Amino acid sequence: MPAVGEWQLVPGCCVGFAHGAANAHQLVNRTSDEVLLLEVSDRTAGDRASYPYTSESELRQALGG
């Protein structure tokens, strides 16, 4: 996938995000259906993840909804 923009995923899609990429990524479920996300990592020492929203209501507010 290109490094910028928004992409609609469908069941069975697999995407990867390159280590060290300058832009952030997020996955947003815009449906009323439940989504299963499988995240895979090699757990490289020193890697960090940031989850800026601690609740669904905070996320919805940030997205303008």
N, CA, C and O atoms as CSV, one atom per row, in Angstrom:
chain,resi,resn,atom,element,x,y,z
A,1,MET,N,N,0.841,-1.178,0.000
A,1,MET,CA,C,0.000,0.000,0.000
A,1,MET,C,C,0.888,1.243,0.000
A,1,MET,O,O,1.972,1.249,0.583
A,2,PRO,N,N,0.411,2.280,-0.657
A,2,PRO,CA,C,1.161,3.540,-0.605
A,2,PRO,C,C,1.273,4.040,0.832
A,2,PRO,O,O,0.465,3.675,1.687
A,3,ALA,N,N,2.261,4.864,1.091
A,3,ALA,CA,C,2.558,5.311,2.443
A,3,ALA,C,C,1.592,6.365,2.970
A,3,ALA,O,O,1.565,6.612,4.175
A,4,VAL,N,N,0.805,6.988,2.113
A,4,VAL,CA,C,-0.110,8.029,2.573
A,4,VAL,C,C,-1.513,7.755,2.055
A,4,VAL,O,O,-1.699,7.023,1.083
A,5,GLY,N,N,-2.489,8.349,2.714
A,5,GLY,CA,C,-3.864,8.223,2.267
A,5,GLY,C,C,-4.658,7.265,3.125
A,5,GLY,O,O,-4.136,6.639,4.047
A,6,GLU,N,N,-5.929,7.167,2.799
A,6,GLU,CA,C,-6.828,6.271,3.516
A,6,GLU,C,C,-7.236,5.135,2.584
A,6,GLU,O,O,-7.537,5.356,1.411
A,7,TRP,N,N,-7.241,3.927,3.118
A,7,TRP,CA,C,-7.549,2.747,2.313
A,7,TRP,C,C,-8.622,1.932,3.003
A,7,TRP,O,O,-8.568,1.720,4.215
A,8,GLN,N,N,-9.596,1.475,2.234
A,8,GLN,CA,C,-10.655,0.632,2.782
A,8,GLN,C,C,-10.216,-0.821,2.691
A,8,GLN,O,O,-9.891,-1.320,1.613
A,9,LEU,N,N,-10.211,-1.487,3.828
A,9,LEU,CA,C,-9.848,-2.899,3.874
A,9,LEU,C,C,-11.113,-3.742,3.861
A,9,LEU,O,O,-12.171,-3.289,4.297
A,10,VAL,N,N,-11.005,-4.946,3.371
A,10,VAL,CA,C,-12.126,-5.881,3.340
A,10,VAL,C,C,-11.675,-7.172,4.019
A,10,VAL,O,O,-10.476,-7.390,4.190
A,11,PRO,N,N,-12.616,-8.028,4.408
A,11,PRO,CA,C,-12.230,-9.273,5.061
A,11,PRO,C,C,-11.143,-10.017,4.274
A,11,PRO,O,O,-11.238,-10.196,3.060
A,12,GLY,N,N,-10.122,-10.436,4.999
A,12,GLY,CA,C,-9.019,-11.168,4.389
A,12,GLY,C,C,-7.824,-10.311,4.026
A,12,GLY,O,O,-6.776,-10.841,3.657
A,13,CYS,N,N,-7.957,-8.990,4.123
A,13,CYS,CA,C,-6.832,-8.108,3.792
A,13,CYS,C,C,-5.684,-8.296,4.772
A,13,CYS,O,O,-5.880,-8.606,5.947
A,14,CYS,N,N,-4.504,-8.100,4.259
A,14,CYS,CA,C,-3.293,-8.125,5.079
A,14,CYS,C,C,-2.488,-6.897,4.696
A,14,CYS,O,O,-2.233,-6.668,3.514
A,15,VAL,N,N,-2.085,-6.104,5.678
A,15,VAL,CA,C,-1.302,-4.904,5.408
A,15,VAL,C,C,-0.078,-4.888,6.305
A,15,VAL,O,O,-0.058,-5.517,7.364
A,16,GLY,N,N,0.920,-4.175,5.878
A,16,GLY,CA,C,2.130,-4.028,6.665
A,16,GLY,C,C,2.522,-2.567,6.749
A,16,GLY,O,O,2.280,-1.793,5.823
A,17,PHE,N,N,3.124,-2.196,7.855
A,17,PHE,CA,C,3.581,-0.833,8.059
A,17,PHE,C,C,5.074,-0.891,8.336
A,17,PHE,O,O,5.510,-1.522,9.299
A,18,ALA,N,N,5.851,-0.236,7.496
A,18,ALA,CA,C,7.305,-0.317,7.571
A,18,ALA,C,C,7.848,0.293,8.855
A,18,ALA,O,O,7.382,1.339,9.307
A,19,HIS,N,N,8.827,-0.364,9.427
A,19,HIS,CA,C,9.521,0.141,10.611
A,19,HIS,C,C,10.191,1.465,10.271
A,19,HIS,O,O,10.822,1.602,9.224
A,20,GLY,N,N,10.049,2.429,11.156
A,20,GLY,CA,C,10.727,3.705,10.969
A,20,GLY,C,C,10.060,4.656,10.006
A,20,GLY,O,O,10.617,5.710,9.699
A,21,ALA,N,N,8.875,4.311,9.519
A,21,ALA,CA,C,8.171,5.206,8.596
A,21,ALA,C,C,7.836,6.512,9.311
A,21,ALA,O,O,7.504,6.510,10.496
A,22,ALA,N,N,7.924,7.610,8.596
A,22,ALA,CA,C,7.717,8.928,9.199
A,22,ALA,C,C,6.256,9.226,9.527
A,22,ALA,O,O,5.981,10.100,10.348
A,23,ASN,N,N,5.329,8.528,8.910
A,23,ASN,CA,C,3.917,8.813,9.182
A,23,ASN,C,C,3.320,7.738,10.086
A,23,ASN,O,O,3.749,6.585,10.078
A,24,ALA,N,N,2.338,8.140,10.852
A,24,ALA,CA,C,1.666,7.203,11.756
A,24,ALA,C,C,0.575,6.448,10.992
A,24,ALA,O,O,0.223,6.813,9.871
A,25,HIS,N,N,0.054,5.406,11.607
A,25,HIS,CA,C,-1.045,4.667,10.993
A,25,HIS,C,C,-2.096,4.381,12.059
A,25,HIS,O,O,-1.805,4.340,13.254
A,26,GLN,N,N,-3.303,4.188,11.599
A,26,GLN,CA,C,-4.383,3.796,12.501
A,26,GLN,C,C,-5.385,2.969,11.716
A,26,GLN,O,O,-5.524,3.115,10.502
A,27,LEU,N,N,-6.067,2.112,12.422
A,27,LEU,CA,C,-7.123,1.302,11.824
A,27,LEU,C,C,-8.427,1.728,12.460
A,27,LEU,O,O,-8.541,1.755,13.685
A,28,VAL,N,N,-9.423,2.066,11.635
A,28,VAL,CA,C,-10.712,2.544,12.118
A,28,VAL,C,C,-11.804,1.667,11.516
A,28,VAL,O,O,-11.884,1.513,10.297
A,29,ASN,N,N,-12.634,1.102,12.366
A,29,ASN,CA,C,-13.770,0.303,11.908
A,29,ASN,C,C,-14.945,1.248,11.689
A,29,ASN,O,O,-15.530,1.743,12.652
A,30,ARG,N,N,-15.292,1.502,10.436
A,30,ARG,CA,C,-16.388,2.406,10.103
A,30,ARG,C,C,-17.693,1.652,9.842
A,30,ARG,O,O,-18.610,2.178,9.211
A,31,THR,N,N,-17.763,0.424,10.332
A,31,THR,CA,C,-18.972,-0.382,10.163
A,31,THR,C,C,-19.581,-0.658,11.534
A,31,THR,O,O,-19.007,-0.322,12.570
A,32,SER,N,N,-20.751,-1.275,11.511
A,32,SER,CA,C,-21.367,-1.700,12.771
A,32,SER,C,C,-20.981,-3.141,13.096
A,32,SER,O,O,-21.392,-3.682,14.122
A,33,ASP,N,N,-20.186,-3.762,12.213
A,33,ASP,CA,C,-19.753,-5.142,12.421
A,33,ASP,C,C,-18.521,-5.201,13.315
A,33,ASP,O,O,-17.720,-4.267,13.351
A,34,GLU,N,N,-18.379,-6.300,14.030
A,34,GLU,CA,C,-17.178,-6.533,14.829
A,34,GLU,C,C,-16.024,-6.860,13.896
A,34,GLU,O,O,-16.207,-7.544,12.889
A,35,VAL,N,N,-14.846,-6.376,14.228
A,35,VAL,CA,C,-13.649,-6.619,13.424
A,35,VAL,C,C,-12.612,-7.329,14.284
A,35,VAL,O,O,-12.414,-6.980,15.447
A,36,LEU,N,N,-11.964,-8.311,13.714
A,36,LEU,CA,C,-10.877,-9.015,14.391
A,36,LEU,C,C,-9.573,-8.545,13.766
A,36,LEU,O,O,-9.392,-8.637,12.552
A,37,LEU,N,N,-8.669,-8.043,14.592
A,37,LEU,CA,C,-7.380,-7.549,14.141
A,37,LEU,C,C,-6.293,-8.428,14.737
A,37,LEU,O,O,-6.250,-8.633,15.950
A,38,LEU,N,N,-5.433,-8.937,13.906
A,38,LEU,CA,C,-4.285,-9.725,14.362
A,38,LEU,C,C,-3.045,-8.898,14.085
A,38,LEU,O,O,-2.736,-8.599,12.932
A,39,GLU,N,N,-2.340,-8.532,15.131
A,39,GLU,CA,C,-1.114,-7.740,14.998
A,39,GLU,C,C,0.071,-8.657,15.239
A,39,GLU,O,O,0.093,-9.419,16.205
A,40,VAL,N,N,1.053,-8.580,14.357
A,40,VAL,CA,C,2.238,-9.434,14.446
A,40,VAL,C,C,3.472,-8.543,14.522
A,40,VAL,O,O,3.594,-7.570,13.778
A,41,SER,N,N,4.373,-8.881,15.417
A,41,SER,CA,C,5.605,-8.114,15.584
A,41,SER,C,C,6.723,-9.066,15.989
A,41,SER,O,O,6.473,-10.156,16.504
A,42,ASP,N,N,7.950,-8.639,15.750
A,42,ASP,CA,C,9.074,-9.463,16.185
A,42,ASP,C,C,9.547,-9.084,17.581
A,42,ASP,O,O,10.489,-9.682,18.098
A,43,ARG,N,N,8.905,-8.099,18.192
A,43,ARG,CA,C,9.233,-7.660,19.557
A,43,ARG,C,C,10.690,-7.236,19.694
A,43,ARG,O,O,11.367,-7.596,20.656
A,44,THR,N,N,11.157,-6.473,18.725
A,44,THR,CA,C,12.517,-5.961,18.761
A,44,THR,C,C,12.733,-5.150,20.035
A,44,THR,O,O,11.910,-4.304,20.386
A,45,ALA,N,N,13.833,-5.408,20.720
A,45,ALA,CA,C,14.140,-4.678,21.959
A,45,ALA,C,C,14.125,-3.175,21.699
A,45,ALA,O,O,14.715,-2.698,20.730
A,46,GLY,N,N,13.446,-2.436,22.572
A,46,GLY,CA,C,13.389,-0.986,22.445
A,46,GLY,C,C,12.225,-0.464,21.625
A,46,GLY,O,O,11.961,0.739,21.637
A,47,ASP,N,N,11.522,-1.332,20.911
A,47,ASP,CA,C,10.347,-0.877,20.156
A,47,ASP,C,C,9.287,-0.370,21.112
A,47,ASP,O,O,9.129,-0.908,22.208
A,48,ARG,N,N,8.566,0.649,20.712
A,48,ARG,CA,C,7.520,1.217,21.544
A,48,ARG,C,C,6.274,1.453,20.697
A,48,ARG,O,O,6.364,1.700,19.495
A,49,ALA,N,N,5.138,1.377,21.327
A,49,ALA,CA,C,3.864,1.708,20.683
A,49,ALA,C,C,3.181,2.772,21.504
A,49,ALA,O,O,3.333,2.816,22.725
A,50,SER,N,N,2.430,3.628,20.845
A,50,SER,CA,C,1.714,4.690,21.535
A,50,SER,C,C,0.240,4.593,21.178
A,50,SER,O,O,-0.124,4.555,20.003
A,51,TYR,N,N,-0.592,4.552,22.190
A,51,TYR,CA,C,-2.035,4.504,22.005
A,51,TYR,C,C,-2.613,5.749,22.672
A,51,TYR,O,O,-2.931,5.723,23.861
A,52,PRO,N,N,-2.751,6.849,21.907
A,52,PRO,CA,C,-3.110,8.131,22.520
A,52,PRO,C,C,-4.530,8.210,23.071
A,52,PRO,O,O,-4.807,9.075,23.902
A,53,TYR,N,N,-5.430,7.344,22.642
A,53,TYR,CA,C,-6.810,7.399,23.121
A,53,TYR,C,C,-7.069,6.219,24.042
A,53,TYR,O,O,-6.854,5.068,23.663
A,54,THR,N,N,-7.526,6.504,25.236
A,54,THR,CA,C,-7.713,5.445,26.220
A,54,THR,C,C,-9.122,4.896,26.237
A,54,THR,O,O,-9.391,3.909,26.923
A,55,SER,N,N,-10.029,5.515,25.495
A,55,SER,CA,C,-11.397,5.005,25.464
A,55,SER,C,C,-12.015,5.278,24.098
A,55,SER,O,O,-11.556,6.144,23.353
A,56,GLU,N,N,-13.042,4.537,23.791
A,56,GLU,CA,C,-13.732,4.728,22.514
A,56,GLU,C,C,-14.327,6.127,22.433
A,56,GLU,O,O,-14.328,6.730,21.360
A,57,SER,N,N,-14.834,6.657,23.542
A,57,SER,CA,C,-15.436,7.989,23.513
A,57,SER,C,C,-14.373,9.054,23.209
A,57,SER,O,O,-14.667,10.010,22.491
A,58,GLU,N,N,-13.159,8.918,23.728
A,58,GLU,CA,C,-12.081,9.854,23.419
A,58,GLU,C,C,-11.725,9.783,21.931
A,58,GLU,O,O,-11.491,10.811,21.296
A,59,LEU,N,N,-11.686,8.583,21.388
A,59,LEU,CA,C,-11.375,8.411,19.981
A,59,LEU,C,C,-12.465,9.043,19.121
A,59,LEU,O,O,-12.162,9.775,18.178
A,60,ARG,N,N,-13.729,8.768,19.437
A,60,ARG,CA,C,-14.839,9.347,18.663
A,60,ARG,C,C,-14.799,10.873,18.709
A,60,ARG,O,O,-15.047,11.530,17.698
A,61,GLN,N,N,-14.490,11.433,19.869
A,61,GLN,CA,C,-14.409,12.879,20.011
A,61,GLN,C,C,-13.279,13.424,19.138
A,61,GLN,O,O,-13.446,14.447,18.475
A,62,ALA,N,N,-12.144,12.754,19.135
A,62,ALA,CA,C,-11.006,13.196,18.328
A,62,ALA,C,C,-11.308,13.135,16.841
A,62,ALA,O,O,-10.803,13.946,16.064
A,63,LEU,N,N,-12.139,12.163,16.443
A,63,LEU,CA,C,-12.501,12.007,15.024
A,63,LEU,C,C,-13.677,12.895,14.628
A,63,LEU,O,O,-14.111,12.886,13.477
A,64,GLY,N,N,-14.187,13.659,15.590
A,64,GLY,CA,C,-15.276,14.590,15.277
A,64,GLY,C,C,-16.653,13.983,15.360
A,64,GLY,O,O,-17.615,14.557,14.849
A,65,GLY,N,N,-16.767,12.820,16.000
A,65,GLY,CA,C,-18.071,12.156,16.061
A,65,GLY,C,C,-18.499,12.024,17.434
A,65,GLY,O,O,-19.576,11.489,17.696
